[in-house]
Amino acid sequence: MALLEVLHFPNPRLRLKAQAVESVDESIRTLARDMLETMYTEGGIGLAATQVDAQKRVIVIDLSEDRNEPIYLINPEITELEGSEQMKEGCLSVPGYYDLVERAEKIRFRYLDLDGNTIEREADGLLAVCVQHEIDHLDGKLFIDYLSPLKQQRLRKKLEKQERLERHQAQVL
């Protein structure tokens, strides 16, 4: 397995839309396992392929405390949305920033597993939020897109300032 580089906002590649997976083959299984290892290393609970610059509709999620219950979603799609709730979200592509986002409280969704089998299931709570968040990534959307324009502008300025500071420190060294 290999660690992959996680793209950070405002990288424009995060806005690219992922392409459907034609067949679940060994290359897709390898990508999914590498994504899972990367997600664990980065301390996340979900990761979309677009976040590691792979334009495939692949997501990995693991909400377990022991990090031993991975869910692999290939070509995921939400088929039903119900209710509404707000939850504080963060993102490996927007490190160190968290904010409230309103999403559907309960969802029904369909996806392929690593063997190419079609799975349909329902989710609520954190899993529902995580699936919606990661599918947004596959569609080129970030959780910060749900925030007010003022919050988005402040975040962009903060991250650009942080990036300039890191580049300056690297030059000094």
trRosetta pair geometry for C-beta under 8 A, 3 or more apart (Angstrom, degrees):
i j d omega theta_ij theta_ji phi_ij phi_ji
1 33 5.4 -112 -109 134 110 104
1 34 5.5 176 -162 -93 80 62
1 37 4.6 128 152 -31 136 157
2 34 5.0 -5 59 -127 74 118
2 37 7.4 137 71 74 24 141
3 34 7.4 -174 -93 -167 13 86
3 37 6.2 -109 -87 118 63 108
3 38 5.3 123 -150 -94 63 81
3 41 5.9 -19 -119 28 117 165
4 34 5.5 86 -33 147 112 109
4 35 6.6 -19 23 -91 141 54
4 38 4.5 -46 40 -75 86 151
4 52 4.0 32 134 -156 137 131
4 53 7.9 -159 175 37 113 87
4 54 7.8 -47 -156 -20 153 115
5 52 6.6 133 70 -144 48 74
5 53 7.2 10 76 8 95 121
6 38 6.6 154 -56 166 97 121
6 42 6.0 58 -26 -94 150 155
6 47 7.6 -93 -109 -136 111 118
6 51 5.6 -8 -147 154 81 99
6 52 6.1 -47 -97 -86 52 74
6 92 5.1 -79 -167 142 152 114
6 93 6.2 -136 165 -83 100 67
7 11 4.4 -116 -179 72 107 154
7 13 5.6 -119 -129 77 161 111
7 14 5.4 -167 112 -64 129 93
7 50 7.9 -66 37 142 133 63
7 51 5.8 -151 39 -166 89 49
7 52 7.1 -171 -7 -92 87 21
7 53 5.8 113 -44 -51 122 89
7 93 5.8 10 90 -126 70 107
8 11 5.9 101 68 -12 46 114
8 93 5.6 174 -118 -164 39 58
8 94 7.2 128 -157 -84 74 34
8 95 6.5 -43 -123 -1 117 101
8 159 7.5 -169 151 -165 112 129
9 14 6.2 -55 -86 30 68 166
9 91 7.9 60 -16 95 121 130
9 93 5.5 90 -27 143 84 91
9 94 4.8 9 17 -88 130 85
9 142 6.2 66 -85 -124 130 167
9 144 6.9 61 -128 23 170 144
9 155 7.9 4 115 138 137 115
9 156 7.9 -96 146 -102 106 70
9 159 6.4 -33 101 -174 88 175
10 14 7.8 -125 -169 35 32 128
10 156 6.0 40 -58 -131 132 95
10 159 6.8 139 -20 96 88 138
10 160 7.6 -7 8 -66 122 92
11 14 5.2 99 81 -14 87 101
11 93 7.7 -104 38 -163 111 107
12 15 5.6 -47 -169 25 58 115
12 16 7.9 76 139 -36 69 86
13 16 5.6 -24 -165 -3 54 118
13 50 7.6 -174 144 -178 80 82
13 53 5.6 2 149 -110 146 88
14 50 6.5 102 -140 142 48 105
14 51 7.0 32 -118 -105 91 57
14 93 5.8 125 -115 -177 138 149
14 137 7.5 -69 -165 -147 84 83
14 140 7.2 119 134 -147 53 59
14 142 6.4 28 148 -62 128 116
15 140 4.4 48 -172 -165 47 105
16 50 6.2 -170 75 -143 87 114
16 55 5.6 -66 130 -106 127 114
16 140 5.8 -171 70 -95 13 105
17 50 7.9 -48 -140 -96 16 143
17 55 7.5 59 97 -157 38 103
17 138 7.1 49 -158 152 61 56
17 139 5.8 3 -123 -145 94 38
17 140 4.8 -58 -69 -28 69 113
18 48 7.4 -124 -40 169 146 110
18 49 6.0 97 -117 71 136 111
18 50 5.2 -111 -59 -57 105 108
18 54 7.9 34 -122 112 106 63
18 55 5.1 -176 -121 -173 57 56
18 56 5.6 -12 -165 93 110 10
18 57 4.6 142 120 -71 125 61
18 58 7.7 -149 -169 14 148 61
18 137 8.0 44 -22 119 123 73
18 138 4.2 -60 25 -156 128 81
18 139 7.6 -62 23 -58 87 34
19 55 5.5 54 4 133 91 96
19 56 6.3 -38 63 -106 76 46
19 57 6.8 -118 92 -21 30 90
20 57 5.4 -12 -111 11 42 134
20 75 5.4 44 -147 -110 85 109
21 24 6.4 56 138 -76 134 64
21 28 5.6 69 -148 -112 137 142
21 56 5.5 55 -77 -169 91 104
21 57 5.7 -122 -16 55 86 86
21 58 6.6 74 -53 -59 132 92
21 74 5.2 -49 36 -176 149 107
21 75 5.4 -118 35 -45 93 99
21 112 7.3 -119 72 51 126 138
23 28 7.8 -159 103 -7 50 140
23 116 7.1 -9 -166 -108 67 128
24 28 5.2 -107 -143 76 56 145
24 29 7.1 77 174 -51 86 86
24 74 5.7 97 -93 109 111 173
24 112 5.7 -152 -51 139 134 134
24 113 7.9 49 -138 93 168 41
24 114 6.4 167 178 -165 132 34
24 115 7.0 82 106 127 144 10
24 116 4.0 -163 40 -75 127 84
25 28 5.6 101 51 12 56 99
25 29 7.3 -110 114 -1 33 94
26 29 5.4 -54 -143 40 37 112
26 30 6.1 40 156 -22 69 104
27 30 5.7 -51 -146 36 30 112
27 31 6.4 34 152 -20 62 104
28 31 5.6 -50 -147 35 33 114
28 32 6.3 33 153 -19 64 106
28 56 6.9 -156 -118 168 91 154
28 58 6.5 -174 -160 -86 90 137
28 74 6.5 49 171 -117 134 136
28 114 7.8 180 112 -136 99 69
29 32 5.7 -54 -148 37 31 112
29 33 6.4 28 155 -17 65 106
29 114 5.3 79 -111 -159 95 107
30 33 5.9 -55 -145 38 31 108
30 34 6.2 30 155 -17 65 108
31 34 5.8 -59 -147 40 28 110
31 35 6.2 31 153 -22 65 107
31 49 6.5 23 159 -118 126 116
31 54 5.9 165 -152 176 130 169
31 56 6.6 47 129 54 165 147
31 58 6.0 83 113 84 121 169
32 35 5.6 -52 -146 35 30 114
32 36 6.5 33 153 -22 63 103
32 58 5.6 -121 -82 -176 87 128
32 60 5.9 138 -163 -69 77 111
32 72 4.9 40 -171 -136 142 122
32 74 7.5 -62 -76 -69 134 101
32 114 6.4 -143 72 -99 159 105
33 36 5.6 -49 -149 32 33 113
33 37 6.6 33 153 -16 64 103
34 37 5.8 -52 -148 37 33 111
34 38 6.2 35 152 -19 65 107
34 52 7.8 174 117 149 104 164
35 38 5.6 -56 -148 39 31 113
35 39 6.1 34 154 -22 66 106
35 47 5.1 -171 177 100 100 125
35 49 6.5 -71 -87 -91 144 65
35 52 6.1 -147 -106 8 88 150
35 54 8.0 -100 -72 36 116 139
35 58 6.8 172 -8 123 161 114
35 60 4.7 157 111 3 113 131
36 39 5.6 -52 -146 35 30 113
36 40 6.4 30 155 -17 64 104
36 47 7.6 -173 -86 44 34 125
36 60 4.6 -135 -78 -174 77 158
36 62 7.1 74 -146 -21 98 126
36 70 5.4 0 -129 -125 136 146
36 72 7.8 -57 -59 -84 122 94
37 40 5.9 -54 -149 36 30 110
37 41 6.3 30 153 -18 64 109
38 41 5.7 -57 -147 38 30 111
38 42 6.1 19 158 -11 66 113
38 47 6.5 150 90 -165 103 173
38 52 6.3 80 96 -90 170 138
39 42 6.0 -63 -143 44 26 104
39 44 4.6 -87 -160 67 81 106
39 45 7.5 -172 174 -22 117 2
39 46 7.0 -100 -142 138 138 5
39 47 4.0 -135 -82 -15 114 131
39 60 5.8 -150 -6 92 151 119
39 62 7.2 134 112 25 133 104
39 92 7.3 -114 -123 -48 68 157
40 43 7.7 38 178 -70 29 28
40 44 7.8 -86 -61 49 21 69
40 62 7.5 3 -77 51 90 141
40 67 5.6 90 -121 -165 112 141
42 47 7.7 103 51 -82 135 130
42 92 5.1 47 141 -133 144 127
43 92 8.0 155 68 -99 69 101
44 47 5.7 100 95 -58 145 95
44 92 4.6 -46 -71 -55 138 121
45 61 6.5 24 149 -156 71 73
45 62 6.4 -128 -154 72 60 54
45 63 5.6 49 -166 -96 119 60
45 126 7.7 -43 140 165 155 119
45 130 6.1 -87 115 -116 109 136
46 59 6.7 -6 -169 -176 96 103
46 60 7.0 173 -148 92 50 53
46 61 4.5 -3 -104 -105 88 83
46 62 8.0 174 -75 22 52 49
46 130 4.5 167 -48 -169 145 104
46 131 7.9 -145 -125 -68 148 34
46 133 6.4 110 85 84 150 115
46 134 4.8 -112 163 -62 127 123
47 51 5.7 -115 -163 60 80 138
47 52 7.1 41 168 -25 118 111
47 59 7.1 165 85 -154 44 60
47 60 5.3 -2 55 56 91 93
47 61 7.9 -178 21 -74 57 49
47 92 6.4 -7 -102 26 93 147
47 134 7.2 40 80 -121 9 117
48 51 5.1 105 65 -7 74 102
48 58 7.4 137 -161 85 55 53
48 59 5.1 -25 -103 -102 69 84
48 134 4.6 161 -61 -163 102 81
48 135 7.7 173 -99 -68 132 18
48 137 3.5 162 38 92 155 136
48 138 5.4 -134 -162 -53 133 76
49 52 6.2 -72 -159 48 43 94
49 54 4.1 -78 178 83 101 101
49 55 7.1 178 119 -81 112 6
49 56 4.6 -52 123 62 168 80
49 57 7.2 -129 30 -93 129 5
49 58 4.2 71 -43 57 126 93
49 59 7.2 -96 -15 -68 79 45
49 138 7.3 51 43 -100 89 89
50 53 7.4 39 -167 -87 39 20
50 54 7.0 -109 -77 66 30 53
50 55 6.3 50 -100 -107 80 52
50 137 5.1 -178 57 154 117 92
50 138 5.9 168 -11 -102 125 41
50 140 7.3 -128 -172 -81 162 52
51 92 6.3 73 178 79 145 111
51 93 5.2 -122 -134 -58 105 120
51 137 5.8 -28 -44 -167 97 142
54 58 7.1 -22 106 44 123 120
57 74 6.7 95 103 -170 82 51
57 75 4.8 72 102 -92 130 47
57 76 6.8 -157 165 24 103 65
57 138 5.2 64 -123 -154 74 138
58 72 7.5 -23 -163 -170 89 86
58 73 7.2 148 -159 85 42 60
58 74 5.5 -7 -106 -107 75 72
59 72 7.6 153 83 -161 56 41
59 73 4.1 -9 61 61 103 109
59 74 7.9 -162 27 -70 68 34
59 76 5.9 -30 21 0 128 137
59 111 7.9 -82 45 -131 108 150
59 131 7.6 106 124 -131 160 60
59 134 4.3 92 -136 149 132 137
59 135 7.1 -50 -55 -66 151 58
59 137 7.8 128 -100 60 104 119
59 138 7.1 -76 -57 -46 105 122
60 70 6.1 -24 -165 -163 100 108
60 71 7.1 149 -159 77 49 55
60 72 5.8 -16 -104 -104 76 64
60 73 7.5 -170 -78 22 28 77
61 70 7.2 138 76 -158 43 58
61 71 4.5 -17 64 58 95 105
61 73 7.0 31 2 -8 108 114
61 127 7.3 99 151 -136 148 77
61 130 5.4 109 -133 139 130 133
61 131 7.1 -43 -56 -75 159 68
61 134 6.8 -115 -67 -22 107 157
62 67 5.6 70 132 -141 140 60
62 68 7.7 118 -161 22 129 15
62 69 5.7 141 -145 74 86 62
62 70 4.6 -43 -76 -95 111 59
62 71 6.8 169 -77 11 55 73
63 69 7.2 -45 53 81 64 116
63 126 5.8 129 -132 111 140 126
63 127 6.1 -88 -24 -78 153 83
63 130 6.9 -145 -70 -15 112 162
64 67 6.1 -173 83 -64 93 19
64 68 5.7 -80 99 46 149 61
64 69 3.9 109 -29 23 136 111
66 69 7.7 81 67 -11 89 89
72 113 6.0 90 77 -153 100 61
72 114 5.0 42 81 -49 154 95
73 76 4.0 12 165 -58 121 124
73 109 8.0 -7 -138 135 133 131
73 111 4.1 -61 -151 -156 81 164
73 112 7.9 104 -168 54 42 51
73 131 7.3 123 -63 -129 168 93
73 134 7.5 112 57 107 138 138
74 111 5.9 124 50 177 46 95
74 112 4.1 -50 75 70 105 98
74 113 7.1 167 19 -93 105 3
74 114 7.4 126 -20 -82 128 42
74 116 7.9 -49 72 -102 146 47
75 111 6.2 155 77 -143 61 66
75 112 5.4 44 41 8 105 106
76 109 5.9 13 -172 171 98 124
76 110 7.2 161 -149 85 54 44
76 111 4.0 -18 -96 -90 74 115
76 131 6.8 -134 167 -162 149 98
76 134 7.7 45 55 101 150 108
76 135 5.7 -109 97 -91 115 106
76 138 7.6 154 54 4 95 160
77 109 6.5 174 89 -155 38 81
77 110 5.6 -13 60 59 87 89
77 111 7.3 160 16 -75 59 67
77 135 7.6 118 -110 -135 33 136
78 81 6.4 42 155 -60 130 89
78 104 8.0 134 -171 38 147 150
78 107 5.3 -61 -141 -165 110 124
78 108 7.2 109 -165 75 66 50
78 109 4.8 -45 -104 -97 54 95
78 131 7.2 128 -80 132 103 115
78 132 6.9 33 -68 -97 146 77
78 135 6.4 -165 -25 52 105 177
79 108 4.9 -58 68 101 95 97
79 109 6.2 161 8 -107 82 33
79 110 5.7 54 -31 -9 123 104
79 120 7.5 -17 16 -139 145 107
80 107 6.5 156 85 -160 64 51
80 108 3.8 32 41 33 107 110
81 104 3.8 -114 -160 -101 97 154
81 106 7.7 136 -165 82 41 56
81 107 5.7 -13 -104 -106 59 81
82 104 6.2 86 46 -173 36 109
82 105 6.3 -68 100 63 71 87
82 106 4.2 -23 66 68 108 101
82 107 7.2 -172 21 -77 78 35
83 104 6.2 100 71 -167 63 65
83 105 3.3 -39 100 32 122 123
83 106 5.6 64 30 14 117 90
84 102 5.9 11 -175 -177 103 104
84 103 7.4 171 -145 92 62 24
84 104 6.5 -56 -94 -114 52 38
84 105 5.9 -37 14 -28 8 97
85 102 7.1 177 92 -144 26 65
85 103 6.7 -26 64 65 71 68
85 104 7.8 23 22 140 81 18
85 105 4.3 92 -14 -94 109 89
85 129 7.9 -82 83 -72 110 110
86 100 4.8 17 177 -175 115 109
86 101 6.8 163 -147 77 70 28
86 102 5.0 -39 -89 -89 79 71
86 103 8.0 121 -106 17 34 66
87 100 7.1 159 82 -141 17 66
87 101 6.6 -29 64 58 66 77
87 103 7.0 -42 26 29 104 109
87 126 7.4 167 -162 -100 159 62
87 129 5.1 -51 55 -104 149 157
88 98 5.2 35 172 167 106 110
88 99 6.7 -157 -143 118 73 10
88 100 5.5 -46 -88 -83 62 59
88 101 7.8 108 -130 11 20 76
89 98 6.7 179 86 -149 32 71
89 99 6.8 -26 55 64 75 57
89 100 7.7 102 10 -134 78 17
89 101 4.8 -14 9 14 127 125
89 129 6.8 -152 -87 168 110 122
89 133 6.2 177 -146 -102 138 137
89 143 4.7 -127 109 -163 139 157
90 94 7.2 -146 -171 81 61 94
90 97 6.6 153 -133 84 81 48
90 98 4.4 -40 -74 -93 95 86
90 143 8.0 -171 -152 61 4 155
91 94 4.4 51 67 32 109 94
91 95 7.9 -96 90 -61 62 38
91 97 7.6 -19 38 71 86 90
91 133 7.4 -156 -93 179 101 123
91 142 6.7 147 120 -160 179 94
91 143 5.5 -180 -45 20 129 121
91 144 7.8 -100 19 -25 141 92
92 95 6.8 11 -161 -77 38 81
93 137 7.7 139 3 -119 146 119
93 142 6.8 -114 91 -122 127 117
94 97 4.8 -64 145 53 103 118
94 142 6.7 106 -37 -176 127 129
94 143 7.3 -122 26 52 143 100
94 144 6.0 142 -96 -33 164 125
94 155 7.4 1 -159 178 121 133
94 159 7.8 -78 -144 -82 75 142
97 144 7.4 18 118 -82 138 120
97 155 6.0 62 -134 -135 157 118
99 143 7.6 162 60 133 95 110
99 144 7.3 82 39 -107 133 70
99 147 5.8 26 113 -89 156 124
99 151 6.9 98 -125 175 162 145
101 129 7.8 124 81 -153 111 110
101 133 7.9 101 86 -92 156 101
101 143 5.3 -82 -69 -166 155 101
101 146 4.7 80 -136 82 97 152
101 147 7.7 -67 -92 -58 85 76
102 146 6.9 -170 38 -179 70 134
103 128 7.2 167 120 128 121 95
103 129 5.4 128 63 -118 148 75
103 132 4.9 144 -162 91 136 160
103 133 7.6 -65 -83 -53 158 77
104 107 5.4 97 99 -68 130 91
104 128 6.5 -108 96 166 85 122
104 132 6.5 161 37 -79 94 147
105 124 6.1 10 151 -145 71 97
105 128 6.8 48 157 104 26 159
106 122 6.7 4 -178 -176 98 103
106 123 7.2 175 -152 90 58 43
106 124 4.4 -25 -101 -93 80 98
106 128 6.0 -100 -120 -103 27 156
107 122 7.0 171 91 -152 46 59
107 123 5.6 -8 59 58 89 87
107 124 7.6 160 17 -83 63 50
107 128 4.7 147 12 -141 102 98
107 131 6.3 -142 72 80 149 133
107 132 6.6 174 -49 -58 154 101
108 120 7.0 14 178 -178 94 95
108 121 7.4 -166 -149 103 61 30
108 122 5.0 -31 -99 -98 73 77
109 120 7.3 -176 95 -146 36 58
109 121 6.6 -17 61 64 75 69
109 122 7.9 134 16 -104 68 30
109 123 7.0 -18 17 13 111 111
109 131 5.8 -142 -10 168 165 148
110 118 6.4 -2 -173 -172 103 96
110 119 6.9 165 -152 84 55 49
110 120 4.8 -20 -99 -98 84 79
111 118 7.6 165 90 -147 26 55
111 119 5.7 -19 65 59 74 95
112 116 5.5 -18 -170 -142 121 36
112 117 6.6 141 -153 67 67 33
112 118 6.0 -41 -94 -90 66 52
112 119 7.3 133 -122 12 17 85
113 116 7.2 -53 67 15 64 16
113 117 5.0 -5 35 55 107 90
113 119 5.5 71 -40 -22 101 126
123 127 4.0 -110 -164 108 127 111
123 128 4.3 174 114 -69 95 72
123 131 6.0 113 60 0 152 139
124 127 7.2 47 59 57 26 94
124 128 5.0 -3 -130 -23 23 135
125 128 6.1 113 51 17 35 101
125 129 7.2 -70 138 -1 35 100
126 129 5.6 -57 -147 39 34 111
126 130 6.0 35 156 -22 69 109
127 130 5.6 -55 -143 38 30 112
127 131 6.3 31 159 -19 65 105
128 131 6.0 -54 -147 35 28 109
128 132 6.5 24 156 -14 62 109
129 132 5.9 -61 -151 40 29 109
129 133 6.0 31 153 -23 67 110
130 133 5.6 -53 -143 36 29 114
130 134 6.2 21 161 -13 65 109
131 134 6.1 -60 -144 41 27 104
131 135 6.2 25 158 -17 64 109
132 135 6.0 -56 -144 38 27 109
132 136 6.5 37 153 -26 61 103
133 136 5.8 -54 -160 27 28 116
133 137 7.2 32 145 -21 61 98
133 143 5.8 -6 -135 -72 100 112
134 137 5.4 -41 -158 24 42 116
134 138 7.0 42 147 -18 65 98
135 138 5.5 -48 -155 32 42 114
135 139 6.6 29 149 -8 67 108
136 139 5.7 -70 -153 47 34 104
136 141 4.0 -83 -177 83 92 105
136 142 7.0 151 131 -83 118 12
136 143 7.0 111 87 -67 153 59
136 145 7.8 -164 180 42 130 127
137 140 7.7 60 -176 -60 31 14
137 141 7.1 -102 -71 64 25 58
137 142 7.2 52 -95 -93 70 56
141 145 5.3 -85 -164 30 87 154
142 145 5.3 122 63 -17 67 96
143 146 6.0 -43 -176 19 53 112
143 147 7.9 58 134 -25 66 98
144 147 5.2 -37 -164 14 58 121
144 151 7.5 -147 -160 119 89 103
144 152 5.8 123 157 -109 104 85
144 155 6.1 -118 -147 77 142 165
145 152 7.6 50 -104 -99 35 132
147 151 4.1 -94 161 85 124 131
147 152 5.4 154 86 -54 108 82
147 155 7.6 75 81 -8 158 139
148 151 4.7 94 57 7 82 101
148 152 7.0 -146 94 -5 43 88
149 152 5.5 -56 -146 38 34 114
149 153 6.2 36 156 -22 68 105
150 153 5.8 -53 -147 35 30 111
150 154 6.4 29 154 -17 64 106
151 154 5.8 -55 -147 37 32 111
151 155 6.3 32 155 -20 65 107
152 155 5.8 -56 -148 37 29 111
152 156 6.3 31 155 -21 64 106
153 156 5.8 -53 -147 34 30 112
153 157 6.5 27 155 -16 64 106
154 157 5.9 -58 -150 38 30 109
154 158 6.2 31 153 -21 65 108
155 158 5.6 -55 -147 36 31 113
155 159 6.3 24 158 -14 66 108
156 159 6.0 -60 -147 40 27 106
156 160 6.2 26 156 -18 65 109
157 160 5.8 -55 -142 38 29 109
157 161 6.2 31 157 -20 64 107
158 161 5.9 -58 -151 36 27 111
158 162 6.3 28 151 -19 63 108
159 162 5.4 -51 -145 37 34 115
159 163 6.3 37 154 -21 65 104
160 163 5.6 -52 -147 35 32 113
160 164 6.5 35 153 -19 64 103
161 164 5.8 -53 -150 35 31 111
161 165 6.4 33 151 -20 64 107
162 165 5.7 -55 -150 36 31 114
162 166 6.4 30 153 -18 65 106
163 166 5.7 -53 -147 36 32 111
163 167 6.4 32 154 -18 65 104
164 167 5.8 -55 -149 36 31 110
164 168 6.3 32 153 -20 65 107
165 168 5.7 -54 -148 36 30 112
165 169 6.4 30 154 -18 64 105
166 169 5.7 -52 -146 36 32 111
166 170 6.4 34 154 -21 63 105
167 170 5.7 -55 -150 35 32 112
167 171 6.6 32 152 -20 64 104
168 171 5.7 -55 -152 34 33 111
168 172 6.5 35 151 -23 65 105
169 172 5.6 -52 -149 32 35 115
169 173 6.6 32 154 -17 65 104
170 173 5.9 -54 -150 35 32 108
